[in-house]
């Protein structure tokens, strides 16, 4: 439902500042900050993008009868504020110093909203566990990252917010009408806004926006191309030729087919009015043409880890930016063709896994614009200087994202003022394209729901049978466990509103509800002897996120009981008997913390932790015998093994293309099931042995493939697959 602005709270990047209580929060954890530095922050947040002079700060924060060294006091307050934000004076992401003048808050600032009907819920059994501050709680759902980034069964996102939904002045107009079994993959609007070039499974098309007339663009046989940008002449488009040939059946999110061995994508210029395509670059993926038509931005390298530019004729190529362990999504040009903005995935995204960065290709100088775990994969730079991006909606609308815009200063390329919301509708927004005159903004709307599938593990070959869906396609469903007899699957589903826990036998037409109520369930597992289910829930609140509670209830019916409550609870798993070990993880801003807990009393003790820039990027699984935790950073090719008995830590390099999205131990503990991504972007399910050898087990060109949960007897896996529909929309009045 629409939210109302909670004017006392401001959100920027991974931080929230409550101006009434004087509290600063980072990823759901309270940051210690003294009163005067917080007051300084409040003044800067009130005027984002503007210079606040030292004289103004003195008049607002130091009264006339206060006898202190003002310069020393202000400098000390600025330093304490920067320390709390993890900011730097030399490369500011939040507070910029203007020598002898004052300070400016340079990050986008968004008011936090609050549901008008929101009420705080408390568990009477845990009154001693709740502090007197009366903190609100927020749902932390794994499926957000799963749908956006291919994350795994044990990886829980811990940063969401409920954006402003009022005063939306723009109208969304649908431009294509493809059915659900034939989604639009790519679409770009011409410089004058008159033509739309787009592709689906059947081919390449040119649509006249004004009349709706659509023409087929003839391409050579087996030439599978996706348009990414128009050249300024209005007759040619920049396109990627995809690996593979034959029928154009591709992954809904990436548009890629499984490649022919040794084949790589290439960049081409295609005339929409006829003529043969012209190759510009091999072994590369195009991203955008500069507005003046002189340059092309593209990516290359394993997993798109390098940003390059070249002249529009394919010559004079040079590498602009790269960082080990990172990948890059959309890359767009500034209106004056002098800067690039791009989405950056990986360790460089401060305390998160995705950020927006602006880069000067001539000097290779960069500055961060926004870092946020809720950033989607949409990016555009409008002719009027606005940078447009997408943010994931808060639960229960976490399957969708909406578009936001922030104006960048033409000189400093830093945000000016607050971010503005452009859309307020369901579904995921992606594939942005803006006309050269700035009057047309087009994008893809993707919608779909993951469903639980079952596949048999063939005894002789170890291969998987063709998956079959478990039950009817209702809601969004994710598998997490099997019953001890390997006959039923436990899964979460939002088919009746909040996310609840269901159990369904492999031969049963409909599931049984195990955990209902108003609270949403993050995930569910079994205890060591299989007698009880453990599940993680949080009341649906949107103030201070991060805390969740673990509950338990008998597998075959009975009352739920409180186990414990803690901040940033992500995954939890228990070993199978005779081991009784149960572990949960906490995804903290600077570490992934593993905690051993008693599933009855709630007693807990730290087992180990992985230090790093962010604990949110890890996926992990506990071995069936409880001896080892396997953990991997999202999209990495390394698996770390941690002993639960203080043995040595080991690292395993996985052989094969792509990175790990999710992992779960096989039933016998001798291998690992992993959802992974090939170099082309196609997602698949693989089995990895303990030597690092990867064996592909399942690919579906028409669906995204998620994690696999093996049955205790090792005969089946429960997995999820998602398909959906996508069409092109235009934002009117943009």
Residue pairs with C-beta under 8 A, 6 or more apart in sequence:
1 115
1 116
1 117
2 116
2 165
2 166
3 113
3 114
3 115
3 116
3 162
3 163
3 164
3 165
3 166
3 542
4 113
4 114
4 115
4 116
4 166
5 111
5 112
5 113
5 114
5 164
5 166
6 111
6 112
6 113
6 114
6 543
7 111
8 18
8 19
8 20
8 21
9 16
9 17
9 18
9 19
9 111
9 112
9 543
10 16
10 17
10 19
10 45
10 109
10 110
10 111
10 112
11 17
11 109
11 110
11 111
11 112
11 161
12 45
12 48
12 94
12 105
12 107
12 108
12 109
12 110
13 93
13 94
13 107
13 370
13 371
13 372
14 26
14 27
14 159
14 351
14 352
14 371
14 372
14 373
14 589
15 24
15 25
15 26
15 31
15 85
16 24
16 25
16 112
16 161
16 544
17 23
17 24
17 25
17 38
17 41
17 42
17 45
18 24
18 25
19 42
19 45
22 35
22 38
22 39
23 30
24 30
24 31
24 33
24 38
24 41
24 84
25 31
25 544
26 351
26 589
27 158
27 159
27 351
27 373
27 546
27 568
27 588
27 589
27 616
28 138
28 158
28 159
28 544
28 545
28 546
28 547
28 567
28 568
29 546
29 567
29 568
29 588
29 589
30 544
31 84
32 84
33 41
33 80
33 81
33 84
34 80
36 61
36 73
36 77
37 77
37 78
37 80
37 81
37 84
38 81
39 60
39 61
40 57
40 61
40 74
40 77
40 78
40 81
41 81
43 52
43 56
43 57
43 60
43 61
44 52
44 95
44 103
44 104
44 105
45 105
45 109
47 105
48 105
48 106
48 107
48 108
48 109
48 415
48 416
48 417
48 418
49 104
49 105
49 106
49 407
49 409
49 414
49 415
49 416
49 417
50 104
50 417
51 98
51 101
51 102
51 103
51 104
52 102
52 103
52 104
53 101
53 102
54 74
54 101
54 102
54 103
55 102
56 102
57 74
57 102
57 103
58 70
58 74
61 74
61 77
62 68
62 70
62 73
78 95
78 97
78 103
81 87
81 95
82 88
82 89
82 94
82 95
85 93
85 94
85 95
86 350
86 351
87 93
87 94
87 95
89 97
91 367
92 106
93 106
93 107
93 350
93 367
93 368
93 371
94 105
94 106
94 107
95 103
95 104
95 105
95 106
96 103
96 104
96 105
96 106
96 414
97 103
98 104
104 414
106 412
106 414
106 415
107 369
107 370
107 415
108 369
108 370
108 406
108 415
108 418
108 419
109 417
109 418
109 419
110 161
110 163
110 164
110 404
110 418
110 419
111 164
111 418
112 161
112 162
112 542
112 543
113 161
113 162
113 163
113 164
113 165
113 542
114 162
114 542
114 543
115 162
115 542
118 136
118 540
118 541
118 542
120 134
120 136
120 137
120 539
120 541
121 137
121 518
121 519
121 539
121 541
122 130
123 549
123 562
125 561
125 562
126 549
126 562
126 565
129 564
129 565
130 565
135 543
135 544
135 547
136 539
136 541
136 542
136 543
136 544
137 538
137 539
137 541
137 544
137 545
137 547
137 548
138 160
138 394
138 538
138 540
138 541
138 542
138 543
138 544
138 545
138 546
138 547
139 160
139 394
139 395
139 396
139 520
139 522
139 538
139 539
139 540
139 541
140 156
140 157
140 158
140 160
140 522
140 538
140 545
140 546
140 548
140 568
140 569
140 570
141 156
141 157
141 395
141 398
141 499
141 520
141 522
142 151
142 153
142 154
142 155
142 156
142 157
142 478
142 522
142 523
142 570
143 398
143 399
143 450
143 476
143 478
143 499
144 157
144 160
144 374
144 392
144 395
144 398
145 151
145 155
145 156
145 157
145 373
146 152
146 155
146 450
146 478
146 662
146 706
147 398
147 399
147 428
147 450
147 722
148 376
148 377
148 392
148 401
148 428
149 345
149 353
149 354
149 634
149 661
150 661
150 662
150 675
150 677
150 683
150 704
150 706
151 157
151 619
151 634
151 661
151 662
152 619
152 660
152 661
152 662
152 663
152 664
152 675
152 706
152 707
153 478
153 479
153 480
153 523
153 571
153 619
153 621
153 662
153 664
153 706
153 707
153 709
154 523
154 570
154 571
154 573
154 585
154 619
154 620
154 621
154 662
154 664
155 570
155 571
155 587
155 616
155 617
155 618
155 619
155 634
155 662
156 522
156 523
156 569
156 570
156 571
156 587
156 616
157 373
157 374
157 616
158 373
158 545
158 546
158 568
158 570
158 587
158 616
159 352
159 372
159 373
159 374
159 545
159 616
160 373
160 374
160 392
160 393
160 394
160 395
160 398
160 542
160 545
161 374
161 391
161 394
161 542
162 393
162 394
162 542
163 391
163 393
163 394
163 402
163 404
163 421
164 421
165 421
165 424
168 421
168 422
168 423
168 424
169 733
170 422
170 423
170 731
170 732
170 733
170 734
171 731
171 732
171 733
172 423
172 425
172 729
172 730
172 731
172 732
173 729
173 730
173 731
173 732
174 727
174 728
174 729
174 730
175 187
175 196
175 207
175 209
175 442
175 727
175 728
175 729
175 730
176 184
176 187
176 196
176 198
176 207
176 727
176 728
177 727
178 184
178 200
178 725
178 726
178 727
179 725
180 723
180 724
180 725
182 200
182 201
182 202
183 200
183 201
183 252
183 446
183 724
183 725
183 726
183 727
184 198
184 199
184 200
184 444
184 726
184 727
184 728
185 198
185 199
185 200
185 201
185 226
185 250
185 252
185 255
185 726
186 198
186 199
186 226
186 227
186 228
186 255
186 431
186 444
187 196
187 197
187 198
187 199
187 227
187 431
187 433
187 442
187 444
187 728
188 196
188 197
188 198
188 227
188 228
188 229
188 230
188 237
188 433
188 442
189 195
189 196
189 209
189 230
189 433
189 434
189 435
189 440
189 441
189 442
189 730
190 196
190 197
190 230
190 234
190 435
191 230
191 232
191 234
191 435
191 436
191 437
192 234
192 435
192 436
192 437
193 209
193 435
193 437
193 439
193 440
194 208
194 209
194 210
195 206
195 207
195 208
195 209
195 234
195 272
196 206
196 207
196 209
196 442
196 728
197 204
197 205
197 206
197 207
197 217
197 227
197 230
197 237
197 272
198 204
198 205
198 207
198 227
198 728
199 205
199 225
199 226
199 227
199 248
199 255
200 248
201 247
201 248
201 249
201 250
202 248
203 216
203 217
203 219
203 248
204 216
204 217
204 219
204 225
204 227
204 270
205 214
205 215
205 216
205 217
206 214
206 215
206 217
206 272
207 213
207 214
207 215
208 214
208 215
209 440
209 730
217 270
217 272
218 274
219 225
219 270
219 277
220 276
220 277
222 245
222 246
223 241
223 277
224 241
224 242
224 244
224 245
224 248
224 250
224 257
225 239
225 240
225 241
225 242
225 268
225 270
225 277
226 239
226 240
226 242
226 255
227 237
227 238
227 239
227 270
228 237
228 238
228 239
228 240
228 286
228 287
228 288
229 237
229 238
229 286
229 287
229 288
229 289
229 433
230 236
230 237
230 238
230 289
231 237
231 238
231 269
231 289
231 293
231 312
232 289
232 291
232 292
232 293
232 436
233 293
235 271
235 272
235 273
236 269
236 270
236 271
236 272
237 269
237 270
237 272
238 267
238 268
238 269
238 280
238 286
238 288
238 289
238 296
239 267
239 268
239 269
239 270
239 277
239 286
240 265
240 266
240 267
240 268
240 285
240 286
241 265
241 266
241 267
241 268
241 277
241 279
242 250
242 255
242 256
242 257
242 265
242 680
243 256
243 257
243 259
243 260
243 263
243 264
243 265
243 680
244 256
244 257
244 258
244 259
244 260
244 263
245 260
248 257
249 257
249 701
249 702
250 256
250 257
250 701
250 702
251 257
251 681
251 682
251 683
251 701
251 702
251 703
251 704
252 446
252 448
252 702
252 703
252 704
252 722
252 723
252 724
252 726
253 446
253 681
253 683
253 704
254 680
254 681
254 682
254 683
256 680
256 681
256 682
257 680
257 682
257 701
258 678
258 680
258 682
258 699
258 701
259 678
259 679
259 680
259 682
264 282
264 283
264 284
265 283
265 284
265 285
265 680
266 279
266 281
266 282
266 283
266 284
267 279
267 280
267 281
267 284
267 285
267 286
267 296
267 298
267 314
268 277
268 278
268 279
268 280
269 277
269 278
269 280
270 277
270 278
271 277
279 314
280 286
280 296
280 310
280 313
280 314
281 298
281 310
281 314
281 317
283 300
284 298
284 299
284 300
284 308
285 298
285 299
285 300
285 304
286 296
286 297
286 298
287 296
287 297
287 298
287 299
287 330
287 331
287 332
287 342
288 296
288 297
288 330
288 331
288 332
288 333
289 295
289 296
289 312
289 333
290 296
290 297
290 333
290 337
291 333
291 335
291 336
291 337
291 383
291 436
292 337
293 312
294 311
294 312
294 337
295 309
295 310
295 311
295 312
295 333
295 337
295 361
296 309
296 310
296 311
296 312
296 314
297 307
297 308
297 309
297 320
297 331
297 332
297 333
297 340
298 307
298 308
298 309
298 310
298 331
299 305
299 306
299 307
299 308
299 328
299 331
300 306
300 308
301 322
302 657
302 679
303 327
303 635
303 658
303 659
303 677
303 679
304 327
304 328
305 322
305 323
305 324
305 325
305 326
305 327
305 328
306 319
306 321
306 322
306 328
307 319
307 320
307 321
307 322
307 328
307 331
307 340
307 342
307 359
308 317
308 318
308 319
308 320
309 317
309 318
309 320
309 340
309 361
310 316
310 317
310 318
320 340
320 359
320 361
320 364
321 328
321 342
321 359
321 364
321 366
323 344
323 346
323 347
323 348
325 346
325 347
325 636
326 344
326 345
326 346
326 347
326 348
327 344
327 345
327 346
327 635
328 342
328 343
328 344
328 345
329 342
329 343
329 344
329 345
329 377
329 379
330 342
330 343
330 377
330 378
330 379
330 380
330 432
331 340
331 341
331 342
332 340
332 341
332 342
332 379
332 380
332 381
333 339
333 340
333 381
334 340
334 341
334 358
334 381
334 413
335 381
335 382
335 383
335 384
335 385
336 410
338 360
338 361
338 362
339 358
339 359
339 360
339 361
339 413
340 358
340 359
340 361
341 356
341 357
341 358
341 359
341 369
341 379
341 381
341 387
342 356
342 357
342 359
342 379
343 354
343 355
343 356
343 375
343 377
343 379
344 354
344 355
344 356
344 357
345 353
345 354
345 635
346 353
346 635
347 612
347 613
348 355
349 355
349 371
349 613
349 614
350 368
350 371
350 613
351 371
351 589
351 590
351 613
351 614
352 371
352 372
352 373
352 614
352 616
353 373
353 614
353 616
353 617
353 634
354 371
354 372
354 373
354 375
355 368
355 369
355 370
355 371
355 372
355 375
356 368
356 369
356 370
356 371
356 375
356 379
356 387
356 389
357 366
357 367
357 368
357 369
358 366
358 367
358 368
358 369
358 408
358 413
359 365
359 366
360 366
367 413
367 414
369 387
369 406
369 408
369 414
369 415
370 389
370 406
370 415
372 391
373 616
374 391
374 392
375 389
375 390
375 391
375 392
376 389
376 390
376 391
376 392
376 401
376 428
376 429
376 430
377 390
377 430
378 388
378 389
378 390
378 401
378 403
378 429
378 430
378 431
378 432
378 443
379 387
379 388
379 389
379 432
380 387
380 388
380 432
380 433
380 434
380 441
381 387
381 388
381 434
382 388
382 405
382 434
382 438
382 441
382 734
383 434
383 436
383 437
383 438
384 407
384 438
385 407
385 408
385 410
386 405
386 406
386 407
386 408
387 405
387 406
387 407
387 408
387 415
388 403
388 404
388 405
388 422
388 432
388 434
388 441
389 403
389 404
389 405
389 406
390 401
390 402
390 403
390 404
390 428
390 429
390 430
391 401
391 402
391 404
392 398
392 400
392 401
393 399
393 400
393 401
393 402
394 542
395 520
395 540
396 494
396 497
396 498
396 499
396 520
396 540
397 426
399 426
399 427
399 428
399 447
399 449
399 476
400 425
400 426
400 427
400 428
400 429
400 447
401 428
401 429
401 430
402 421
402 422
402 423
402 424
402 425
402 429
403 421
403 422
403 423
403 429
403 432
403 443
403 731
404 419
404 420
404 421
404 422
405 419
405 420
405 422
406 415
406 416
406 417
406 418
406 419
406 420
407 415
407 416
407 417
408 414
408 415
408 416
409 415
409 416
422 441
422 731
422 734
423 429
423 731
425 445
426 447
427 445
427 446
427 447
428 445
428 446
428 447
429 443
429 444
429 445
430 443
430 444
430 446
431 443
431 444
432 441
432 442
432 443
433 441
433 442
433 443
434 440
434 441
434 442
435 441
438 734
439 734
440 730
440 731
440 734
441 730
441 731
441 734
442 728
442 729
442 730
442 731
443 728
443 729
443 731
444 726
444 727
444 728
444 729
445 726
445 727
445 728
445 729
446 724
446 725
446 726
447 724
447 725
447 726
448 722
448 723
448 724
448 725
449 473
449 475
449 476
449 477
449 722
449 724
450 476
450 477
450 478
450 704
450 706
450 720
450 721
450 722
451 469
451 470
451 473
451 477
451 720
451 721
451 722
452 469
452 470
452 471
452 477
452 478
452 479
452 489
452 491
452 504
452 718
452 719
452 720
453 467
453 468
453 469
453 470
453 718
453 719
453 720
453 721
454 467
454 468
454 470
454 489
454 506
454 716
454 717
454 718
454 719
455 464
455 465
455 466
455 467
455 468
455 698
455 708
455 716
455 717
455 719
456 464
456 465
456 715
456 716
457 463
457 464
457 710
457 714
457 715
457 716
457 717
458 464
458 465
459 715
462 687
462 695
463 697
464 685
464 697
464 698
464 717
467 698
467 719
467 721
470 489
470 491
470 504
470 506
470 718
471 504
471 508
471 509
471 510
471 511
472 509
472 510
474 493
474 495
475 493
475 494
475 495
475 496
476 493
476 494
477 491
477 492
477 493
477 495
477 720
478 491
478 492
478 493
478 523
478 706
478 720
479 489
479 490
479 491
479 707
479 709
479 718
479 719
479 720
480 490
480 491
480 492
480 523
480 524
480 525
480 709
481 489
481 490
481 524
481 525
481 526
481 533
481 709
482 488
482 489
482 490
482 526
482 709
482 710
482 711
482 712
482 716
482 718
483 489
483 490
483 503
483 526
483 530
483 555
484 526
484 529
484 530
484 712
485 712
486 711
486 712
486 713
486 715
486 716
487 505
487 506
488 503
488 504
488 505
488 506
488 508
489 503
489 504
489 506
489 709
489 718
490 501
490 502
490 503
490 514
490 524
490 526
490 533
491 501
491 502
491 504
491 511
491 524
491 718
492 499
492 500
492 501
492 502
492 521
492 522
492 523
492 524
493 499
493 500
493 502
493 511
494 500
494 520
496 516
498 517
498 518
498 519
498 520
498 521
498 540
499 520
499 521
499 522
500 513
500 514
500 515
500 516
500 517
500 520
500 521
501 513
501 514
501 515
501 521
501 524
501 533
501 535
502 511
502 512
502 513
502 514
503 511
503 512
503 514
503 555
504 510
504 511
504 512
506 716
514 533
514 553
514 555
515 521
515 524
515 533
515 535
515 551
515 553
515 560
518 540
519 537
519 538
519 539
519 540
520 537
520 538
520 540
521 535
521 536
521 537
522 535
522 536
522 537
522 538
522 548
522 569
523 535
523 536
523 571
523 572
524 533
524 534
524 535
524 536
525 533
525 534
525 535
525 572
525 573
525 574
526 532
526 533
526 534
526 555
526 574
527 533
527 534
527 552
527 574
527 582
527 599
528 574
528 575
528 576
528 577
528 579
528 580
528 581
528 582
528 626
529 577
529 580
530 555
530 576
530 577
531 554
531 555
532 552
532 553
532 554
532 555
532 599
533 552
533 553
533 554
533 555
534 550
534 551
534 552
534 563
534 572
534 574
534 582
534 599
535 550
535 551
535 552
535 553
536 548
536 549
536 550
536 551
536 569
536 572
536 584
537 548
537 549
537 551
538 547
538 548
538 549
546 567
546 568
547 565
547 566
547 567
547 568
547 569
548 565
548 566
548 567
548 568
548 569
549 562
549 563
549 564
549 565
549 569
550 563
550 564
550 565
550 569
550 572
550 584
550 597
550 599
550 602
551 560
551 561
551 562
551 563
552 560
552 561
552 563
552 599
552 600
553 559
553 560
553 561
562 602
563 597
563 599
563 600
563 602
564 597
564 602
564 604
566 584
566 586
566 595
566 604
567 586
568 586
568 587
568 588
568 615
569 584
569 585
569 586
570 584
570 585
570 586
570 587
570 592
570 615
570 616
571 584
571 585
571 619
571 620
572 582
572 583
572 584
572 585
573 582
573 583
573 621
573 622
574 580
574 581
574 582
574 583
574 599
574 622
574 626
575 581
575 582
575 622
575 623
575 624
575 625
575 626
576 624
576 625
576 626
576 712
579 625
579 626
579 627
580 626
581 596
581 622
581 626
581 644
582 596
582 597
582 598
582 599
583 594
583 595
583 596
583 597
583 607
583 622
583 629
583 644
584 594
584 595
584 597
585 592
585 593
585 594
585 595
585 615
585 618
585 620
586 592
586 593
586 595
586 615
587 614
587 615
587 616
587 618
588 615
589 614
589 615
590 611
590 612
590 613
590 614
590 615
591 609
591 610
591 611
591 612
591 615
592 609
592 610
592 612
592 615
592 618
592 620
592 631
593 606
593 609
593 615
594 606
594 607
594 608
594 609
594 620
594 629
594 642
595 604
595 605
595 606
595 607
596 604
596 605
596 606
596 607
596 644
597 603
597 604
598 604
607 644
608 642
610 618
610 631
610 640
617 633
617 634
618 631
618 632
618 633
618 634
619 631
619 632
619 634
619 660
619 661
619 662
619 663
620 629
620 630
620 631
620 632
620 663
621 629
621 630
621 631
621 663
621 664
621 665
621 672
622 628
622 629
622 644
622 665
623 629
623 630
623 665
623 669
624 665
624 667
624 668
624 669
625 669
626 644
627 643
627 644
627 645
628 641
628 642
628 643
628 644
629 641
629 642
629 644
630 639
630 640
630 641
630 663
630 665
630 672
631 639
631 640
631 641
631 642
632 638
632 639
632 640
632 660
632 663
632 674
634 659
634 660
634 661
635 658
635 659
635 660
635 661
635 677
636 659
636 660
637 653
637 654
637 656
637 658
637 659
637 660
638 651
638 652
638 653
638 654
639 651
639 652
639 654
639 660
639 663
639 672
639 688
639 692
640 649
640 650
640 651
640 652
641 649
641 650
641 651
641 652
642 649
643 649
652 690
652 691
652 692
653 692
654 660
654 674
654 688
654 692
654 694
655 692
655 693
655 694
656 676
656 686
656 694
657 678
657 679
658 676
658 677
658 678
658 679
658 684
659 676
659 677
660 674
660 675
660 676
661 674
661 675
661 676
661 677
661 683
661 707
662 674
662 675
662 706
662 707
663 672
663 673
663 674
663 675
663 688
663 707
664 672
664 673
664 674
664 707
664 708
664 709
664 710
665 671
665 672
665 673
665 710
666 672
666 673
666 687
666 710
666 714
667 710
667 711
667 712
667 713
667 714
668 714
670 689
670 690
671 687
671 688
671 689
671 690
672 687
672 688
672 690
673 685
673 686
673 687
673 688
673 697
673 707
673 708
673 710
673 717
674 685
674 686
674 687
674 688
674 694
675 683
675 684
675 685
675 686
675 705
675 706
675 707
675 708
676 683
676 684
676 685
676 686
676 694
677 683
677 684
678 684
682 699
682 701
683 699
683 704
683 705
684 696
684 697
684 698
684 699
684 705
685 696
685 697
685 698
685 699
685 705
685 708
685 719
686 694
686 695
686 696
686 697
687 694
687 695
687 697
688 694
688 695
689 695
698 705
698 719
699 705
700 721
702 723
703 721
703 722
703 723
704 721
704 722
704 723
705 719
705 720
705 721
706 719
706 720
706 721
706 722
707 719
707 720
708 717
708 718
708 719
709 717
709 718
709 719
710 716
710 717
711 717
711 718
